[in-house]
Amino acid sequence: MGMHKLNDSQGGKATFIVDIQHQQNGTWQGKVTWADNGRKETFRSALELLKLMDGAINEENSEIADSSTL
């Protein structure tokens, strides 16, 4: 799959505020805040941070898809 097709299939955008509080065991720990709605979560690794962000974008895309089918 080409880069353009991958980008087109995702389509979502979001803004996050990431507060790195510690760096331990070769990864980050801290807090992430969704700028759109103020939701806050803590994360224990960079991978967990990416999963939180990906989940937020996927939730937003599904809400947009649900509202467009009404």
N, C-alpha and C positions, 0 to 999 in steps of 0.2 A: 504494500500500500504506500503510495507516494505521500510526501509531506503535506501537500495541499489537501488531499483526500482525508488524511488524518485530522488536520485542523478543521476542515469543513464538517466532519462528523461530530466533533465535540461541540463547537460553536459557543460555549459558555464563557463568560468573563466574570470575575469577581475581584474584590479588593480585600486584602488581608493585612493586618498589622501584626507583625511577628516580633515578639520580645524574647530574645535569647537570654536566659538567666544563667545557665551553666553550660560548660563544655566538659563532658566526662566520657570516658570510654570511646573516644573518637567520634562522638556525635553530640547533638545539641539537645538541651532540655529548656523548656520555657512555656510561654503562653502565646496563643494565637487569638486574634479578635477579628470577627467578620465586620468590616467597615459598614456594610449595608444595614445590618440589623443589630449590631452590638453584642452578638453571641460571643462568649469566651470559652475556650477550652485549653487545658494544659496538654503538653506532649512530652514524651520521654525520649524521643529519638527523631532524627530527621525523617526517617521513613514514616513514623506515626504522623508527623506534621504533614507530609505529602498526602497521606491517606485522608486526613481530616480535610485538607483543601480539595482533594479530588471528590470526596463525598459531598462537600458543600456545592461544588459546581454541578455534580450529577443531580442533586436534589433540585437545584435551581432550574436545570434543563427539564426535569420531569414536571415541575410545576408549570413551566411555560408551555410544555406540550399538552398538559391536561387542560389548561385554560384555552388553548387554541382549538381544542376539539369540542368545546361547548357551543 
